Amino acid sequence: MSISSVHLSTNSLLANCTCSTIHSVIESLIHLFFGPDFISDGDSVKKLSEISDSKDNLTEQLNDVIETMNSNLTETTKKLMDWKPRCPSGWIRFGSSCYFFSGESKSWDEARKSCKARQADLVVINSTDEKVDQPVWIGLTDKVQEGSWKWVDGSPLTLKFWGKNQPDSDGGSQRYGEEDCAEIRETPGFWNDISCETSLRWICEKEATLFV
């Protein structure tokens, strides 16, 4: 045998050995990551290719869903921007609320019933902008507990516009009965406690309805 033949045989043996080693390493990695029952060789490569294709398909589908959701959100936002608060005929809108000013006079309880019939309630004053300069009932009372004034929606009294020395329960004399309801005085627009049986005009309040 010539030296060149021996050299070629040696190279072939080394090549076979190297391929065998690489194959063994690949098998070990496949078993490590996918378990001993995973299909090897060509089938394993095919399986990996199928998994990769499935991932790409799912990614594409997910991107389509996200694009559709973004489009729907944009359209919904646009519609919301076009909506405007509206009030029924005979009501006045201010901010997000509607106000009804009565043309007749009733007791506090009857006035509230009238508001309820209009799907509203006596006005709750949350800002100086809601003050008026006319004698009317507002939704403020201490009927439940004397001295503990609360609005008809259950919220506590925080913003206060009581007149001087008010509320005073008529100085404790009760000449006109318990003064458990609040009115707005004509001048200068501050509050006063007065008997709930007094006959006054009133203001109803409810949320404005959104329309396109």
SETIVEX-352795 format. One record per residue: residue in one letter; x negated, z negated, y of N, C-alpha, C in turn; chain; residue number from 1. Coordinates in nm, 4 decimals, padded with zeros to 6 digits. Each point is the difference from the previous one (the first is absolute). Example, Ala and Ser with C-alpha at 12.3 -4.5 7.8 and 13.67 -1.06 7.14 Angstrom:
# SETIVEX-352795
resn,n.xx,n.zz,n.yy,ca.xx,ca.zz,ca.yy,c.xx,c.zz,c.yy,chain,resi
A,-01.3190,-00.7800,-00.5690,00.0890,00.0000,00.1190,-00.0900,00.0000,00.1200,A,1
S,00.0350,00.0720,00.1050,-00.0820,-00.0060,00.1190,00.0770,-00.0730,00.1090,A,2
# end
This chain:
# SETIVEX-352795
resn,n.xx,n.zz,n.yy,ca.xx,ca.zz,ca.yy,c.xx,c.zz,c.yy,chain,resi
M,-00.0870,00.0000,-00.1201,00.0870,00.0000,00.1201,-00.0897,00.0000,00.1238,A,1
S,00.0330,00.0858,00.0991,-00.0825,00.0094,00.1204,00.0321,-00.1126,00.0964,A,2
I,-00.0909,-00.0182,00.0950,00.0199,-00.1045,00.1016,00.1228,00.0295,00.0830,A,3
S,00.0249,00.1275,00.0305,00.1171,00.0366,00.0815,00.1279,-00.0296,-00.0740,A,4
S,-00.0012,00.0223,-00.1348,00.1202,-00.0295,-00.0785,00.0288,-00.1485,-00.0011,A,5
V,-00.1073,-00.0792,-00.0159,00.0159,-00.1454,00.0027,00.0534,-00.0453,00.1341,A,6
H,-00.0484,00.0621,00.1107,00.0446,-00.0350,00.1344,00.1484,00.0292,00.0186,A,7
L,00.0445,00.1177,-00.0490,00.1403,00.0363,00.0125,00.0877,-00.0934,-00.0805,A,8
S,-00.0439,-00.0349,-00.1201,00.0779,-00.0919,-00.0837,00.0123,-00.1362,00.0662,A,9
T,-00.1098,-00.0419,00.0600,00.0012,-00.1307,00.0692,00.0972,00.0005,00.1169,A,10
N,-00.0038,00.1090,00.0800,00.0909,00.0108,00.1155,00.1457,00.0005,-00.0446,A,11
S,00.0261,00.0735,-00.1126,00.1367,00.0061,-00.0517,00.0467,-00.1371,-00.0455,A,12
L,-00.0896,-00.0741,-00.0643,00.0332,-00.1342,-00.0466,00.0288,-00.0930,00.1170,A,13
L,-00.0820,00.0124,00.1054,00.0201,-00.0830,00.1183,00.1335,00.0325,00.0693,A,14
A,00.0307,00.1311,00.0031,00.1247,00.0427,00.0626,00.1180,-00.0545,-00.0759,A,15
N,-00.0073,00.0100,-00.1324,00.1090,-00.0520,-00.0826,00.0140,-00.1506,00.0164,A,16
C,-00.1154,-00.0650,00.0069,-00.0010,-00.1459,00.0172,00.0619,-00.0389,00.1335,A,17
T,-00.0378,00.0762,00.1063,00.0519,-00.0284,00.1348,00.1503,00.0192,00.0049,A,18
C,00.0489,00.1113,-00.0584,00.1440,00.0259,-00.0015,00.0746,-00.1089,-00.0757,A,19
S,-00.0597,-00.0422,-00.1093,00.0618,-00.1049,-00.0801,00.0091,-00.1301,00.0782,A,20
T,-00.1045,-00.0278,00.0754,-00.0034,-00.1223,00.0803,00.1049,00.0045,00.1094,A,21
I,00.0090,00.1157,00.0702,00.0992,00.0157,00.1073,00.1409,-00.0135,-00.0553,A,22
H,00.0213,00.0655,-00.1177,00.1309,-00.0071,-00.0636,00.0374,-00.1453,-00.0325,A,23
S,-00.1031,-00.0743,-00.0486,00.0242,-00.1391,-00.0354,00.0351,-00.0838,00.1230,A,24
V,-00.0691,00.0301,00.1111,00.0262,-00.0732,00.1241,00.1415,00.0278,00.0494,A,25
I,00.0402,00.1292,-00.0046,00.1345,00.0384,00.0448,00.1059,-00.0687,-00.0835,A,26
E,-00.0217,00.0004,-00.1339,00.0949,-00.0662,-00.0897,00.0130,-00.1478,00.0341,A,27
S,-00.1147,-00.0630,00.0269,00.0005,-00.1431,00.0323,00.0767,-00.0271,00.1281,A,28
L,-00.0207,00.0874,00.1019,00.0696,-00.0179,00.1279,00.1507,00.0204,-00.0150,A,29
I,00.0385,00.1009,-00.0802,00.1425,00.0265,-00.0234,00.0654,-00.1183,-00.0692,A,30
H,-00.0682,-00.0533,-00.1030,00.0548,-00.1151,-00.0711,00.0077,-00.1226,00.0898,A,31
L,-00.0993,-00.0101,00.0912,-00.0038,-00.1155,00.0885,00.1171,00.0017,00.0977,A,32
F,00.0277,00.1169,00.0598,00.1031,00.0088,00.1028,00.1388,00.0290,-00.0538,A,33
F,00.0086,00.0689,-00.1132,00.1302,00.0423,-00.0496,00.0362,-00.0586,-00.1357,A,34
G,-00.0915,-00.0782,-00.0595,00.0301,-00.0625,-00.1282,-00.0473,00.0841,-00.1180,A,35
P,-00.0139,-00.0605,-00.1153,-00.0544,00.0683,-00.1187,00.0930,00.1063,-00.0560,A,36
D,00.1295,-00.0039,00.0383,00.0952,00.0972,-00.0546,00.0125,00.1246,00.0854,A,37
F,-00.0762,00.0047,00.1091,00.0100,00.1165,00.0881,-00.0605,00.1220,-00.0684,A,38
I,00.0669,00.1146,00.0161,-00.0464,00.1237,-00.0633,-00.1323,00.0421,00.0620,A,39
S,-00.0942,00.0375,-00.0811,-00.1350,00.0305,00.0492,-00.0229,00.1495,00.0137,A,40
D,-00.1217,00.0297,00.0432,-00.0512,00.1369,00.0135,00.0880,00.0860,00.0909,A,41
G,00.0295,00.1210,-00.0485,00.0745,00.0953,00.0819,00.1373,-00.0498,00.0372,A,42
D,00.0664,-00.0692,-00.0919,00.1335,-00.0516,00.0297,-00.0029,-00.1047,00.1102,A,43
S,-00.1058,-00.0801,00.0026,-00.0100,-00.1025,00.1034,-00.0161,00.0618,00.1377,A,44
V,-00.0799,00.1062,00.0070,-00.0185,00.0702,00.1272,00.1317,00.0616,00.0446,A,45
K,00.0727,00.0573,-00.0967,00.1296,00.0584,00.0301,00.0970,-00.1065,00.0511,A,46
K,-00.0039,-00.1163,-00.0664,00.0880,-00.1095,00.0395,-00.0313,-00.0464,00.1430,A,47
L,-00.1287,-00.0128,00.0296,-00.0413,-00.0405,00.1342,00.0443,00.1018,00.1037,A,48
S,-00.0064,00.1284,-00.0355,00.0417,00.1062,00.0904,00.1493,-00.0080,00.0269,A,49
E,00.0779,-00.0304,-00.1060,00.1443,-00.0131,00.0151,00.0359,-00.1181,00.0893,A,50
I,-00.0735,-00.1120,-00.0186,00.0226,-00.1183,00.0835,-00.0301,00.0313,00.1458,A,51
S,-00.1092,00.0746,00.0226,-00.0378,00.0362,00.1367,00.1055,00.0890,00.0633,A,52
D,00.0527,00.0958,-00.0776,00.1047,00.0889,00.0511,00.1265,-00.0778,00.0332,A,53
S,00.0348,-00.0954,-00.0879,00.1189,-00.0815,00.0234,-00.0141,-00.0811,00.1277,A,54
K,-00.1210,-00.0545,00.0210,-00.0256,-00.0779,00.1216,00.0170,00.0866,00.1245,A,55
D,-00.0535,00.1235,-00.0077,00.0118,00.0909,00.1143,00.1464,00.0339,00.0279,A,56
N,00.0790,00.0206,-00.1064,00.1420,00.0314,00.0159,00.0753,-00.1170,00.0627,A,57
L,-00.0300,-00.1224,-00.0488,00.0662,-00.1185,00.0549,-00.0368,-00.0206,00.1463,A,58
T,-00.1264,00.0246,00.0332,-00.0448,-00.0137,00.1384,00.0734,00.0983,00.0902,A,59
E,00.0163,00.1232,-00.0487,00.0711,00.1018,00.0768,00.1465,-00.0384,00.0198,A,60
Q,00.0633,-00.0507,-00.1078,00.1399,-00.0422,00.0099,00.0150,-00.1159,00.0977,A,61
L,-00.0944,-00.0950,-00.0065,00.0046,-00.1156,00.0898,-00.0136,00.0447,00.1448,A,62
N,-00.0895,00.0934,00.0257,-00.0174,00.0514,00.1357,00.1264,00.0682,00.0506,A,63
D,00.0700,00.0716,-00.0915,00.1260,00.0652,00.0368,00.1055,-00.1036,00.0374,A,64
V,00.0072,-00.1095,-00.0797,00.0971,-00.1066,00.0281,-00.0299,-00.0655,00.1341,A,65
I,-00.1275,-00.0287,00.0275,-00.0393,-00.0634,00.1265,00.0343,00.0908,00.1175,A,66
E,-00.0243,00.1300,-00.0160,00.0306,00.0955,00.1068,00.1507,00.0040,00.0278,A,67
T,00.0801,-00.0030,-00.1077,00.1454,00.0010,00.0158,00.0485,-00.1274,00.0696,A,68
M,-00.0558,-00.1149,-00.0416,00.0392,-00.1273,00.0611,-00.0363,-00.0031,00.1479,A,69
N,-00.1180,00.0502,00.0351,-00.0410,00.0036,00.1403,00.0918,00.0888,00.0816,A,70
S,00.0411,00.1125,-00.0601,00.0909,00.0919,00.0687,00.1350,-00.0653,00.0235,A,71
N,00.0506,-00.0699,-00.1035,00.1293,-00.0693,00.0128,-00.0068,-00.1115,00.1037,A,72
L,-00.1132,-00.0721,00.0011,-00.0165,-00.1094,00.0958,-00.0019,00.0536,00.1426,A,73
T,-00.0675,00.1122,00.0199,-00.0057,00.0614,00.1324,00.1387,00.0415,00.0469,A,74
E,00.0787,00.0582,-00.0917,00.1349,00.0446,00.0340,00.0911,-00.1189,00.0311,A,75
T,-00.0132,-00.1083,-00.0805,00.0817,-00.1198,00.0224,-00.0344,-00.0650,00.1331,A,76
T,-00.1302,-00.0067,00.0311,-00.0446,-00.0578,00.1272,00.0551,00.0789,00.1171,A,77
K,-00.0013,00.1327,-00.0130,00.0524,00.0859,00.1057,00.1492,-00.0262,00.0230,A,78
K,00.0756,-00.0164,-00.1105,00.1431,-00.0270,00.0119,00.0249,-00.1334,00.0685,A,79
L,-00.0809,-00.1023,-00.0380,00.0157,-00.1317,00.0611,-00.0275,00.0047,00.1493,A,80
M,-00.0971,00.0834,00.0395,-00.0327,00.0134,00.1416,00.1150,00.0647,00.0768,A,81
D,00.0783,00.0835,-00.0702,00.1107,00.0694,00.0653,00.1255,-00.0872,00.0110,A,82
W,00.0060,-00.1086,-00.0786,00.1171,-00.0880,00.0034,00.0031,-00.0796,00.1297,A,83
K,00.1190,-00.0151,00.0547,00.0160,-00.0736,00.1251,00.1119,-00.1034,-00.0157,A,84
P,-00.0178,-00.1171,00.0604,00.1059,-00.1019,-00.0087,00.1212,00.0415,00.0815,A,85
R,00.1177,-00.0163,-00.0589,00.1247,00.0343,00.0673,00.0950,-00.1188,-00.0039,A,86
C,00.0908,-00.0042,00.0959,00.1009,-00.1063,00.0058,00.1394,00.0614,00.0001,A,87
P,00.0990,-00.0753,-00.0476,00.1375,00.0508,00.0017,00.0486,00.0206,00.1428,A,88
S,00.1046,00.0788,00.0136,00.0596,00.0228,00.1315,00.0478,-00.1330,00.0584,A,89
G,-00.0285,-00.0216,00.1275,00.0406,-00.1238,00.0668,-00.1057,-00.1085,-00.0050,A,90
W,-00.1120,00.0267,-00.0721,-00.1102,-00.0946,-00.0091,-00.1168,00.0502,00.0848,A,91
I,-00.0867,-00.0930,00.0389,-00.1194,00.0342,00.0781,-00.1233,-00.0272,-00.0851,A,92
R,-00.0881,00.0994,-00.0074,-00.1228,-00.0195,-00.0777,-00.1124,-00.0504,00.0900,A,93
F,-00.0709,-00.0999,-00.0495,-00.1214,-00.0485,00.0661,-00.1009,-00.0308,-00.1093,A,94
G,-00.1120,00.0704,-00.0003,-00.0980,-00.0169,-00.1078,00.0600,00.0448,-00.1314,A,95
S,-00.0058,-00.0856,-00.0990,00.0529,00.0333,-00.1326,00.1356,-00.0642,-00.0255,A,96
S,00.0633,-00.0532,00.1062,00.1287,-00.0679,-00.0156,00.1094,00.0669,00.0814,A,97
C,00.1239,-00.0246,-00.0425,00.1183,00.0475,00.0721,00.0775,-00.1213,00.0530,A,98
Y,00.0535,00.0122,00.1212,00.0709,-00.1115,00.0635,00.1401,00.0428,00.0420,A,99
F,00.0950,-00.0888,-00.0273,00.1386,00.0230,00.0406,00.0418,-00.1099,00.0964,A,100
F,00.0436,00.0395,00.1188,00.0463,-00.0953,00.1015,00.1527,-00.0008,-00.0017,A,101
S,00.0570,-00.1144,-00.0306,00.1460,-00.0092,-00.0105,00.0663,00.0136,00.1357,A,102
G,00.1245,00.0470,-00.0029,00.0764,00.0114,00.1228,00.1060,-00.1079,00.0119,A,103
E,00.0064,-00.0891,-00.0977,00.0962,-00.1098,-00.0002,-00.0716,-00.1321,-00.0220,A,104
S,00.0724,-00.1086,00.0093,-00.0588,-00.1336,-00.0153,00.0604,-00.0718,-00.1202,A,105
K,-00.0850,-00.0714,-00.0737,00.0452,-00.0774,-00.1154,-00.0885,-00.1227,-00.0160,A,106
S,00.0412,-00.0895,-00.0911,-00.0844,-00.1153,-00.0331,-00.1246,00.0501,-00.0737,A,107
W,-00.0992,-00.0877,-00.0146,-00.1250,00.0392,-00.0657,00.0264,00.0473,-00.1436,A,108
D,00.0808,-00.0745,-00.0737,00.0273,00.0366,-00.1397,00.0761,00.1315,-00.0107,A,109
E,00.0975,00.0203,00.0885,00.0765,00.1241,-00.0030,-00.0869,00.1180,00.0433,A,110
A,-00.0879,-00.0261,00.0951,-00.0921,00.1050,00.0438,-00.0918,00.0419,-00.1146,A,111
R,-00.0466,-00.0977,-00.0760,-00.0873,00.0314,-00.1132,00.0762,00.0786,-00.1062,A,112
K,00.1252,-00.0366,-00.0237,00.0817,00.0734,-00.0972,00.0129,00.1467,00.0417,A,113
S,00.0165,00.0207,00.1287,00.0121,00.1359,00.0521,-00.1275,00.0800,-00.0266,A,114
C,-00.1155,-00.0664,00.0178,-00.1282,00.0664,-00.0278,-00.0131,00.0325,-00.1483,A,115
K,00.0383,-00.0959,-00.0846,-00.0080,00.0198,-00.1444,00.0843,00.1197,-00.0437,A,116
A,00.1156,00.0162,00.0634,00.0882,00.1122,-00.0328,-00.0648,00.1330,00.0353,A,117
R,-00.0990,-00.0035,00.0862,-00.0735,00.1202,00.0396,-00.1337,00.0104,-00.0738,A,118
Q,-00.0127,-00.0728,-00.1107,-00.1242,-00.0042,-00.0785,-00.1183,-00.0421,00.0882,A,119
A,00.0256,-00.1003,00.0845,-00.1022,-00.0503,00.0912,00.0123,-00.1518,00.0084,A,120
D,-00.0702,-00.0604,00.0970,00.0121,-00.1440,00.0244,-00.0273,-00.0245,00.1474,A,121
L,00.0274,-00.1207,00.0447,-00.0296,-00.0334,00.1385,-00.1488,00.0189,00.0266,A,122
V,-00.0330,00.0412,00.1203,-00.1368,00.0389,00.0343,-00.0999,-00.1142,-00.0192,A,123
V,-00.1156,00.0350,-00.0547,-00.1139,-00.0916,-00.0116,-00.1047,00.0480,00.0994,A,124
I,-00.0376,-00.0863,00.0918,-00.0913,00.0399,00.1075,-00.1443,-00.0302,-00.0396,A,125
N,-00.0794,00.1086,-00.0112,-00.1397,-00.0123,-00.0421,-00.0999,00.0329,00.1099,A,126
S,00.0491,00.0466,00.1150,-00.0917,00.0359,00.1085,00.0710,-00.0125,00.1336,A,127
T,-00.0776,-00.0011,00.1064,00.0563,-00.0086,00.1344,00.0803,00.1250,00.0345,A,128
D,-00.0290,00.1105,-00.0684,00.0706,00.1257,00.0267,00.1461,-00.0062,-00.0430,A,129
E,00.0354,-00.0981,-00.0831,00.1376,-00.0109,-00.0487,00.0851,-00.0934,00.0860,A,130
K,-00.0569,-00.0520,00.1073,00.0769,-00.0861,00.0896,00.0986,00.0817,00.0824,A,131
V,00.1178,-00.0544,00.0200,00.0993,00.0650,00.0868,00.0496,-00.1017,00.1022,A,132
D,00.0511,00.0511,00.1100,00.0476,-00.0882,00.1073,00.1527,00.0013,00.0054,A,133
Q,00.0612,-00.0426,-00.1083,00.1457,-00.0141,-00.0032,00.0359,-00.1052,-00.1037,A,134
P,00.1095,-00.0738,00.0220,00.0369,-00.1066,-00.0944,00.0530,00.0584,-00.1311,A,135
V,-00.0769,-00.0138,-00.1057,00.0388,00.0519,-00.1321,-00.0470,-00.0967,-00.1085,A,136
W,00.0681,00.0075,-00.1151,-00.0459,-00.0746,-00.1168,-00.1238,00.0669,-00.0591,A,137
I,-00.0917,-00.0847,-00.0488,-00.1133,00.0503,-00.0790,00.0023,-00.0729,-00.1352,A,138
G,-00.0749,00.0517,-00.0960,00.0045,-00.0555,-00.1354,-00.0866,-00.1226,-00.0191,A,139
L,00.0193,-00.1000,00.0843,-00.0803,-00.1221,-00.0051,00.0926,-00.1218,-00.0077,A,140
T,-00.0262,-00.0903,-00.0954,00.0881,-00.1158,-00.0178,-00.0749,-00.1174,-00.0628,A,141
D,00.0516,-00.1211,00.0221,-00.0529,-00.1177,-00.0707,00.1136,-00.0682,-00.0766,A,142
K,00.0946,00.0813,-00.0482,00.1144,-00.0527,-00.0753,-00.0421,-00.0742,-00.1256,A,143
V,-00.0992,00.0521,-00.0699,-00.0413,-00.0589,-00.1280,-00.0620,-00.1372,00.0207,A,144
Q,-00.0887,-00.0086,00.0973,-00.0665,-00.1275,00.0291,-00.0149,-00.0140,00.1507,A,145
E,00.0577,-00.1010,00.0544,-00.0022,-00.0216,00.1443,-00.1438,-00.0046,00.0520,A,146
G,-00.0250,00.0835,00.1001,-00.1329,00.0022,00.0619,-00.0972,00.0976,-00.0657,A,147
S,00.0373,00.0520,-00.1181,-00.0858,00.0968,-00.0700,00.0597,00.1395,00.0175,A,148
W,-00.0443,00.0688,00.1048,00.0575,00.1301,00.0338,-00.0624,00.1103,-00.0848,A,149
K,00.0881,00.0804,-00.0603,-00.0457,00.1106,-00.0836,00.0823,00.1247,00.0291,A,150
W,-00.0613,00.1142,-00.0237,00.0694,00.1275,00.0165,00.0884,00.0274,-00.1217,A,151
V,00.0969,00.0878,00.0185,00.0948,00.0291,-00.1078,-00.0671,00.0654,-00.1214,A,152
D,-00.1169,00.0593,00.0184,-00.0708,00.0591,-00.1140,-00.0858,-00.1029,-00.0740,A,153
G,00.0097,-00.1279,00.0427,-00.0734,-00.1066,-00.0669,-00.1370,-00.0284,00.0570,A,154
S,-00.0455,00.0821,00.0923,-00.1340,-00.0193,00.0567,00.0009,-00.1143,00.1015,A,155
P,-00.1110,-00.0751,00.0085,-00.0077,-00.1123,00.0945,-00.0145,00.0495,00.1439,A,156
L,00.0306,-00.0849,00.0916,-00.0106,00.0338,00.1421,-00.1446,-00.0168,00.0462,A,157
T,-00.0646,00.1100,00.0349,-00.1380,-00.0058,00.0475,-00.0080,00.0417,00.1472,A,158
L,00.0571,00.1167,00.0305,00.0050,00.0457,00.1393,00.1199,-00.0658,00.0671,A,159
K,-00.0239,-00.0743,00.1084,00.1078,-00.0784,00.0621,00.0194,00.0371,00.1460,A,160
F,00.1277,00.0180,00.0373,00.0342,00.0289,00.1392,00.1092,-00.0950,00.0493,A,161
W,-00.0110,-00.1261,-00.0404,00.0987,-00.0985,00.0441,-00.0063,-00.0175,00.1519,A,162
G,00.1182,-00.0208,00.0566,00.0047,-00.0331,00.1415,-00.0542,-00.1409,00.0231,A,163
K,-00.0120,-00.0397,00.1253,-00.0540,-00.1314,00.0331,00.0855,-00.1107,-00.0623,A,164
N,-00.0688,-00.0938,-00.0679,00.0636,-00.1154,-00.0672,00.0951,00.0399,-00.1137,A,165
Q,-00.0169,00.1195,-00.0517,00.0831,00.0465,-00.1116,-00.0849,00.0113,-00.1272,A,166
P,00.0612,-00.0179,-00.1162,00.1399,-00.0373,-00.0244,00.0221,-00.1499,00.0250,A,167
D,00.1205,-00.0334,00.0461,00.0239,-00.1396,00.0375,00.1232,-00.0626,-00.0673,A,168
S,00.0716,00.0778,-00.0816,00.1230,-00.0515,-00.0644,00.0943,-00.0620,00.1024,A,169
D,00.0071,00.0634,00.1164,00.0847,-00.0475,00.1095,-00.0355,-00.1426,00.0381,A,170
G,-00.1269,-00.0320,-00.0064,-00.0456,-00.1334,00.0371,00.0473,-00.1072,-00.0953,A,171
G,00.0482,00.0421,-00.1181,00.0462,-00.0970,-00.0992,00.1441,-00.0427,00.0198,A,172
S,00.0686,00.0534,00.1022,00.1373,-00.0439,00.0292,00.1021,00.0603,-00.0959,A,173
Q,-00.0304,00.1209,-00.0502,00.0900,00.0713,-00.0908,00.1382,00.0215,00.0613,A,174
R,00.0040,00.0200,00.1325,00.1276,00.0276,00.0666,00.0670,00.1248,-00.0552,A,175
Y,-00.0848,00.0959,-00.0339,00.0518,00.1268,-00.0494,-00.0286,00.0192,-00.1490,A,176
G,-00.0221,-00.1107,-00.0690,-00.0327,00.0084,-00.1422,-00.1488,00.0201,-00.0208,A,177
E,-00.0384,00.0119,-00.1264,-00.1412,00.0216,-00.0327,-00.0486,00.1333,00.0585,A,178
E,-00.1168,-00.0036,00.0624,-00.0566,00.1230,00.0556,-00.1046,00.0542,-00.0985,A,179
D,00.0497,00.0679,-00.1014,-00.0865,00.0437,-00.1096,-00.0318,00.1491,00.0012,A,180
C,00.0440,00.0719,00.1024,-00.0250,00.1439,00.0057,-00.0675,00.0353,00.1327,A,181
A,-00.0761,00.1091,-00.0016,-00.0775,00.0373,00.1187,00.0574,00.1238,00.0675,A,182
E,00.0008,-00.0057,00.1309,00.0417,00.1142,00.0810,-00.1156,00.0389,00.0929,A,183
I,00.0062,00.1210,00.0499,-00.0904,00.0398,00.1073,00.0763,-00.0180,00.1308,A,184
R,-00.0609,-00.0708,00.0914,00.0634,-00.0195,00.1301,-00.0137,00.1262,00.0838,A,185
E,00.0983,00.0193,00.0884,-00.0005,00.1213,00.0830,-00.1210,00.0065,00.0903,A,186
T,-00.0334,-00.1128,00.0609,-00.1148,-00.0050,00.0899,-00.0795,-00.1264,-00.0287,A,187
P,-00.1286,00.0119,-00.0251,-00.0834,00.1219,00.0038,-00.0274,00.0560,-00.1402,A,188
G,00.0929,-00.0155,-00.0933,-00.0202,00.0578,-00.1325,-00.0578,-00.0962,-00.1014,A,189
F,00.0018,-00.1301,00.0308,-00.0518,-00.0984,-00.0947,00.1122,-00.0522,-00.0903,A,190
W,-00.0400,-00.0754,-00.1022,00.0978,-00.0465,-00.0986,00.0583,-00.1366,00.0365,A,191
N,00.1181,-00.0214,-00.0550,00.0684,-00.1273,00.0185,00.0776,-00.0312,-00.1279,A,192
D,00.0005,-00.1282,-00.0423,00.0839,-00.0366,-00.1144,00.1401,-00.0318,00.0501,A,193
I,00.0983,00.0413,-00.0767,00.1382,-00.0115,00.0430,00.0889,-00.0123,-00.1231,A,194
S,00.1214,-00.0465,00.0187,00.0929,-00.0130,-00.1117,00.0247,00.1368,-00.0637,A,195
C,-00.0023,00.0029,-00.1327,00.0197,00.1251,-00.0728,00.1409,00.0551,00.0166,A,196
E,00.0928,-00.0826,00.0504,00.1387,00.0437,00.0187,00.0195,00.0715,00.1333,A,197
T,-00.1018,-00.0018,00.0841,00.0092,00.0704,00.1279,00.0209,00.1493,-00.0250,A,198
S,00.0743,00.0644,00.0861,00.0268,00.1435,-00.0144,-00.0964,00.0806,00.0867,A,199
L,-00.0869,00.0766,-00.0669,-00.1000,00.0803,00.0699,-00.0108,00.1390,-00.0643,A,200
R,-00.0581,00.0913,00.0744,-00.0377,00.1274,-00.0589,-00.1223,-00.0240,-00.0893,A,201
W,-00.0415,00.1023,-00.0728,-00.1122,-00.0185,-00.0923,-00.0769,00.1297,-00.0197,A,202
I,-00.1148,-00.0142,-00.0637,-00.0839,00.1163,-00.0336,-00.0264,-00.0015,-00.1502,A,203
C,00.0284,00.1130,-00.0654,-00.0335,00.0173,-00.1417,-00.1307,00.0787,-00.0108,A,204
E,-00.0714,-00.0242,-00.1094,-00.1260,00.0708,-00.0226,-00.0113,00.0397,-00.1471,A,205
K,-00.0520,00.1194,-00.0242,-00.0326,00.0435,-00.1363,-00.1116,00.1032,00.0053,A,206
E,-00.0624,00.0224,-00.1148,-00.1099,00.0958,-00.0076,00.0516,00.1421,00.0203,A,207
A,-00.0775,00.0795,00.0731,00.0354,00.1404,00.0169,-00.0195,00.0732,-00.1321,A,208
T,00.0805,00.1032,-00.0228,-00.0090,00.0796,-00.1224,-00.0883,00.1212,00.0259,A,209
L,-00.0857,00.0334,-00.0984,-00.0892,00.1141,00.0161,00.0683,00.1285,-00.0441,A,210
F,-00.0085,00.1022,00.0861,00.0522,00.1322,-00.0304,-00.1052,00.1041,00.0358,A,211
V,00.0031,00.1133,-00.0727,-00.0906,00.1102,00.0334,00.0599,00.0760,00.1174,A,212
# end
